[in-house]
Amino acid sequence: MKQKDFEVLLLPGDGIGKEISEQAVKLIDWITKNTRSNFKIIRGSIGGASIDEYGEPITDETIQNAKKVDAVLLGAVGGEKWDRLNFEIRPERGLLKIRKEMDLFANFRPAIVFNSLVNSSTLKPEVIESLDLLILRELTSGIYFGEPRGIEDISNGSKRGFNTLSYTTEEIERIAIVAFETAKKRSGKLCSVDKANVLESTILWRDVIIKTSKKYPEVKLSHMYVDNAAMQLVRNPKQFDVIVTTNMFGDILSDCASMLTGSLGMLPSASLGEMKNNKRLALYEPVHGSAPDIAGKNIANPIAMFLSVGMMMEYSFELPVMNNLIKTTIDNILKKGFRTKDIADESDKILGTQEIGNLLISELERVK
């Protein structure tokens, strides 16, 4: 079989993003050595690292590179160092810009509970054991991108802050199609989350979702208001399989879902664009932030980054077997009691970021 060559743009970013990215490189190098795929890693800057080097949170050159490569892998952005900058040039704007410029409208955020970690969650084991749900978040529209936006003077020193929440039929329809197609491949259940009782933009959201559902009679569709959905995620998360929702609601609910798994450090994500000319632009990243308070201490949890690499292997490179192997290997490590500090109990064997990375490679060698 002919070897396939791929390019991955690695954007470590800030804080622990740099540490977990180096562990991801170990994993990608191992995959190159053990498959017929050759992955060439190109490095770039985003967030605070880009501000320090170029004066802006992402450069046009980096965005052009992101559009040329086969996939983008990102660490994390942000930190106190840049919090006092003007809003438009803060590190987080780089992340929003690359998502928008690449039109990565479909954000997949799985929440999977490894049963060896059920005690790491604050919920009862029977509530979360064997949990496997997927939150599908619309990523390039909604209140994070709506115009007009800003802060303006009113009078006598008083100000007004405002943002615009808007969606078009086309923006909703395309994320709806992805959601129904995804649900069809899983359990055939889809829950659409909105706030259609008070927000006109999500009245349209619900209408378009219902209209799209007519094309997918095999998928059982339900609707839920976002406040109830947040409560139900904590009360009975296994009632859900695939959730589709707006940009802001998806941001909030996926962070809520992360604590079902025991740690924000356990959640990967994939952000995908539309298929064009047999290519789909894609960016993969852990859901957690840059955690500047623990950066450089070799205690960050790299598992979400490993799982993001796994999603990249499946979604961008058609290697679902490799994604499953990575998940199985992580499960084996956890079953043996190895943990990073954020998910550890007193009886666990606590390892650092680098040590977990080395252990992953050793375990992959054993089970391959």
C-alpha positions as CSV (number, residue, x, y, z in Angstrom):
1,M,0.0,0.0,0.0
2,K,1.3,3.4,-0.9
3,Q,2.3,5.7,1.9
4,K,0.1,8.8,2.4
5,D,1.8,12.1,3.3
6,F,-0.1,14.6,5.4
7,E,0.7,18.0,6.9
8,V,-0.5,19.1,10.4
9,L,-0.2,22.7,11.6
10,L,0.6,22.7,15.3
11,L,-0.3,25.8,17.2
12,P,0.8,25.3,20.8
13,G,-0.4,28.7,22.0
14,D,-0.1,29.7,25.6
15,G,0.3,28.3,29.1
16,I,-0.1,24.5,29.3
17,G,-0.8,24.5,25.5
18,K,3.0,24.3,24.9
19,E,3.4,21.3,27.3
20,I,0.5,19.2,26.0
21,S,1.5,20.0,22.4
22,E,4.9,18.4,22.9
23,Q,3.2,15.3,24.2
24,A,0.9,15.3,21.1
25,V,4.1,15.4,18.9
26,K,5.3,12.2,20.6
27,L,2.0,10.5,19.8
28,I,1.9,11.7,16.1
29,D,5.5,10.6,15.6
30,W,4.6,7.1,17.0
31,I,1.6,7.0,14.6
32,T,3.9,7.9,11.7
33,K,6.2,5.0,12.6
34,N,3.4,2.5,13.0
35,T,1.1,3.3,10.0
36,R,1.4,3.8,6.3
37,S,0.7,7.5,6.9
38,N,3.5,10.1,7.2
39,F,2.6,13.2,9.3
40,K,4.8,16.3,8.8
41,I,4.3,18.8,11.6
42,I,4.5,22.5,10.8
43,R,4.6,24.9,13.7
44,G,2.9,28.2,14.1
45,S,1.8,30.8,16.7
46,I,-1.5,31.8,18.0
47,G,-2.8,33.7,21.0
48,G,-0.5,35.4,23.4
49,A,2.5,33.8,21.8
50,S,1.6,35.4,18.5
51,I,1.0,38.7,20.2
52,D,4.5,38.6,21.7
53,E,6.1,37.7,18.4
54,Y,4.0,39.6,15.9
55,G,1.8,42.1,17.8
56,E,-1.5,40.3,16.9
57,P,-3.2,37.2,18.1
58,I,-2.9,35.4,14.8
59,T,-1.3,36.5,11.5
60,D,-2.7,36.2,8.0
61,E,0.2,33.9,7.2
62,T,-0.8,31.5,9.9
63,I,-4.4,31.5,8.7
64,Q,-3.3,30.8,5.1
65,N,-1.2,27.9,6.4
66,A,-4.1,26.6,8.3
67,K,-6.2,26.5,5.1
68,K,-3.4,24.7,3.2
69,V,-2.6,21.9,5.6
70,D,-4.6,18.7,6.1
71,A,-5.5,19.5,9.7
72,V,-4.7,22.0,12.5
73,L,-3.9,20.9,16.1
74,L,-4.2,23.6,18.7
75,G,-3.1,23.7,22.4
76,A,-4.7,26.6,24.3
77,V,-4.7,30.4,24.3
78,G,-4.8,33.1,26.9
79,G,-3.3,34.2,30.2
80,E,-3.2,37.1,32.7
81,K,-0.2,38.6,30.8
82,W,-2.5,39.8,28.0
83,D,-5.7,40.5,30.0
84,R,-5.2,44.3,29.9
85,L,-4.9,44.5,26.1
86,N,-7.6,46.0,24.0
87,F,-10.4,43.4,23.5
88,E,-9.9,43.2,19.8
89,I,-6.3,42.0,20.1
90,R,-6.5,39.6,23.1
91,P,-5.3,36.0,22.6
92,E,-8.9,34.7,22.4
93,R,-9.6,36.8,19.3
94,G,-7.0,34.7,17.5
95,L,-9.0,31.5,18.2
96,L,-12.3,33.1,17.1
97,K,-10.6,34.5,14.0
98,I,-9.2,31.2,12.8
99,R,-12.5,29.4,13.4
100,K,-14.3,32.1,11.4
101,E,-11.7,32.4,8.6
102,M,-11.7,28.6,8.1
103,D,-15.5,28.5,8.4
104,L,-15.3,25.7,11.0
105,F,-19.0,25.8,11.8
106,A,-19.4,22.3,13.3
107,N,-17.8,21.7,16.7
108,F,-17.9,18.2,18.1
109,R,-17.4,17.9,21.9
110,P,-17.7,14.4,23.2
111,A,-18.1,13.7,26.9
112,I,-17.0,10.1,27.6
113,V,-16.6,8.7,31.0
114,F,-13.8,6.1,31.5
115,N,-15.3,3.9,34.1
116,S,-12.0,3.8,36.1
117,L,-12.6,7.5,36.6
118,V,-16.2,7.4,37.9
119,N,-15.0,8.5,41.4
120,S,-13.3,11.6,40.0
121,S,-16.7,13.1,39.2
122,T,-18.7,14.8,41.9
123,L,-21.8,12.9,40.7
124,K,-22.8,9.4,41.8
125,P,-21.1,6.6,39.9
126,E,-24.5,5.1,38.7
127,V,-25.4,8.5,37.1
128,I,-22.3,8.7,34.9
129,E,-20.9,5.2,34.5
130,S,-20.4,4.4,30.8
131,L,-21.6,7.8,29.8
132,D,-20.9,8.6,26.1
133,L,-22.6,11.8,24.8
134,L,-21.7,14.3,22.1
135,I,-22.4,18.0,22.1
136,L,-22.5,19.5,18.6
137,R,-22.0,23.2,18.9
138,E,-22.5,25.7,16.0
139,L,-19.2,27.6,16.0
140,T,-19.0,30.5,13.6
141,S,-22.2,32.4,14.1
142,G,-24.5,33.5,17.0
143,I,-23.7,36.0,19.7
144,Y,-19.9,35.6,19.6
145,F,-19.8,37.0,16.0
146,G,-23.0,39.0,15.7
147,E,-22.9,42.7,14.7
148,P,-23.4,45.4,16.0
149,R,-21.5,44.9,19.2
150,G,-19.5,47.1,21.6
151,I,-19.6,49.4,24.5
152,E,-20.9,53.0,24.0
153,D,-21.3,56.1,26.2
154,I,-24.9,57.0,27.0
155,S,-24.7,60.1,29.2
156,N,-23.1,61.4,32.4
157,G,-20.5,58.7,32.5
158,S,-23.0,55.9,32.0
159,K,-22.2,53.2,29.4
160,R,-24.1,50.5,27.5
161,G,-22.6,47.2,26.4
162,F,-24.4,45.2,23.7
163,N,-24.0,42.1,21.6
164,T,-26.1,40.7,18.8
165,L,-27.5,37.2,18.7
166,S,-28.4,36.3,15.1
167,Y,-28.7,33.2,12.9
168,T,-29.8,32.8,9.3
169,T,-31.7,29.8,8.0
170,E,-28.6,28.6,6.1
171,E,-26.4,28.8,9.2
172,I,-28.8,26.7,11.2
173,E,-29.6,24.2,8.4
174,R,-26.0,23.2,7.8
175,I,-25.3,22.4,11.5
176,A,-28.7,20.6,11.6
177,I,-27.7,18.4,8.7
178,V,-24.4,17.5,10.5
179,A,-26.3,16.8,13.7
180,F,-28.9,14.5,12.1
181,E,-26.2,12.7,10.1
182,T,-24.2,12.2,13.2
183,A,-27.2,11.0,15.3
184,K,-28.1,8.5,12.5
185,K,-24.7,6.9,12.9
186,R,-25.0,6.7,16.7
187,S,-28.2,5.8,18.6
188,G,-30.7,7.7,16.4
189,K,-31.5,10.3,19.1
190,L,-31.0,14.0,18.8
191,C,-31.9,16.7,21.3
192,S,-31.9,20.3,20.0
193,V,-31.2,22.9,22.8
194,D,-32.5,26.5,22.4
195,K,-34.3,29.2,24.3
196,A,-37.2,29.6,21.9
197,N,-39.6,30.8,24.7
198,V,-37.8,34.2,24.9
199,L,-35.3,34.5,22.0
200,E,-36.5,35.1,18.5
201,S,-33.2,33.9,17.0
202,T,-33.8,30.5,18.6
203,I,-37.4,30.4,17.5
204,L,-36.0,30.3,14.0
205,W,-33.4,27.8,15.2
206,R,-36.2,25.4,16.4
207,D,-38.2,26.0,13.2
208,V,-35.3,25.1,10.9
209,I,-34.3,22.1,13.0
210,I,-37.9,20.7,12.8
211,K,-38.0,21.4,9.0
212,T,-34.7,19.6,8.5
213,S,-35.9,16.6,10.6
214,K,-38.4,15.7,7.9
215,K,-35.5,14.4,5.9
216,Y,-34.4,12.1,8.8
217,P,-37.4,10.1,9.9
218,E,-35.1,7.5,11.4
219,V,-33.8,10.0,14.0
220,K,-35.9,10.7,17.1
221,L,-35.8,14.5,17.6
222,S,-36.5,16.3,20.9
223,H,-36.2,19.9,22.1
224,M,-35.1,21.4,25.4
225,Y,-34.6,24.9,26.7
226,V,-31.0,25.5,27.7
227,D,-31.6,26.1,31.4
228,N,-33.4,22.8,31.7
229,A,-30.7,21.1,29.6
230,A,-28.0,22.3,32.0
231,M,-30.0,20.9,34.9
232,Q,-30.7,17.6,33.1
233,L,-27.0,17.1,32.2
234,V,-26.3,17.0,35.9
235,R,-29.4,15.2,36.9
236,N,-29.6,12.4,34.3
237,P,-26.9,12.8,31.6
238,K,-27.4,9.4,30.0
239,Q,-30.8,10.5,28.7
240,F,-28.8,12.3,26.0
241,D,-26.8,10.9,23.1
242,V,-26.3,13.8,20.6
243,I,-27.1,17.4,21.6
244,V,-27.1,20.2,18.9
245,T,-27.1,23.8,20.0
246,T,-26.0,27.4,19.4
247,N,-22.5,28.8,19.8
248,M,-22.9,30.3,23.3
249,F,-25.1,27.5,24.7
250,G,-22.7,24.9,23.3
251,D,-19.8,26.6,25.0
252,I,-21.5,26.6,28.4
253,L,-23.1,23.1,28.2
254,S,-19.9,21.4,27.0
255,D,-18.0,22.9,30.0
256,C,-20.8,21.6,32.3
257,A,-20.5,18.2,30.6
258,S,-16.8,18.2,31.2
259,M,-17.3,17.9,34.9
260,L,-19.4,14.7,34.4
261,T,-16.1,13.1,33.2
262,G,-14.2,14.3,36.3
263,S,-12.0,17.0,34.8
264,L,-12.0,19.6,32.0
265,G,-8.6,18.1,31.1
266,M,-10.4,15.0,29.8
267,L,-12.4,16.6,26.9
268,P,-11.2,16.8,23.3
269,S,-12.9,18.6,20.4
270,A,-13.1,18.7,16.6
271,S,-14.1,21.8,14.6
272,L,-15.0,20.9,11.0
273,G,-15.9,22.9,7.9
274,E,-17.8,21.8,4.8
275,M,-16.4,19.3,2.4
276,K,-15.1,21.1,-0.7
277,N,-13.1,19.5,-3.5
278,N,-12.7,16.3,-1.4
279,K,-11.1,18.3,1.4
280,R,-12.6,19.4,4.8
281,L,-10.8,22.1,6.8
282,A,-10.5,21.0,10.4
283,L,-9.1,22.1,13.7
284,Y,-8.6,19.9,16.8
285,E,-8.1,21.1,20.4
286,P,-8.7,20.1,24.0
287,V,-11.7,22.0,25.5
288,H,-9.7,23.2,28.5
289,G,-8.0,26.6,28.7
290,S,-4.3,27.6,29.0
291,A,-4.3,27.2,32.9
292,P,-1.4,29.7,33.4
293,D,-1.4,28.9,37.1
294,I,0.1,25.4,36.5
295,A,2.0,26.1,33.3
296,G,5.6,24.9,33.3
297,K,5.1,22.7,36.3
298,N,4.8,19.4,34.5
299,I,1.4,18.7,36.1
300,A,-1.0,19.5,33.2
301,N,-3.3,16.7,32.0
302,P,-2.5,15.8,28.4
303,I,-5.3,13.3,27.9
304,A,-7.7,15.7,26.2
305,M,-5.0,16.5,23.8
306,F,-4.3,12.8,23.1
307,L,-8.1,12.3,22.5
308,S,-8.1,15.3,20.2
309,V,-5.3,13.7,18.1
310,G,-7.5,10.6,18.0
311,M,-10.4,12.5,16.7
312,M,-8.0,14.1,14.1
313,M,-7.0,10.6,13.0
314,E,-10.6,9.5,12.5
315,Y,-12.2,12.6,11.1
316,S,-9.4,14.0,8.9
317,F,-7.3,11.0,8.0
318,E,-9.8,8.1,7.9
319,L,-8.1,6.2,10.7
320,P,-10.9,5.3,13.1
321,V,-8.9,2.2,14.2
322,M,-6.2,4.5,15.5
323,N,-8.7,6.7,17.3
324,N,-10.1,3.5,19.0
325,L,-6.5,2.4,19.8
326,I,-5.7,5.7,21.5
327,K,-8.9,5.5,23.6
328,T,-8.3,1.9,24.6
329,T,-4.7,2.7,25.5
330,I,-5.7,5.6,27.7
331,D,-8.3,3.4,29.3
332,N,-5.7,0.8,30.1
333,I,-3.4,3.5,31.7
334,L,-6.3,4.7,33.9
335,K,-7.3,1.2,34.9
336,K,-3.7,0.7,36.2
337,G,-4.2,3.7,38.5
338,F,-2.0,6.2,36.7
339,R,-3.3,9.7,36.9
340,T,-2.3,13.4,36.6
341,K,-3.0,15.4,39.7
342,D,-6.3,16.8,38.6
343,I,-8.0,13.4,38.4
344,A,-6.1,11.6,41.2
345,D,-7.3,10.1,44.4
346,E,-5.0,9.3,47.4
347,S,-4.5,5.7,46.2
348,D,-3.6,6.7,42.6
349,K,-0.1,6.8,41.1
350,I,0.4,10.5,40.2
351,L,2.5,11.2,37.1
352,G,3.5,14.4,35.4
353,T,2.6,15.6,31.9
354,Q,5.8,14.2,30.3
355,E,5.6,10.9,32.2
356,I,2.0,10.3,31.1
357,G,3.1,11.0,27.5
358,N,5.9,8.5,27.8
359,L,3.6,5.9,29.4
360,L,1.1,6.3,26.5
361,I,3.8,5.5,24.0
362,S,5.0,2.5,26.0
363,E,1.4,1.2,26.3
364,L,0.8,1.7,22.6
365,E,3.9,-0.3,21.9
366,R,2.6,-3.1,24.1
367,V,-0.9,-3.3,22.6
368,K,-0.3,-2.5,19.0
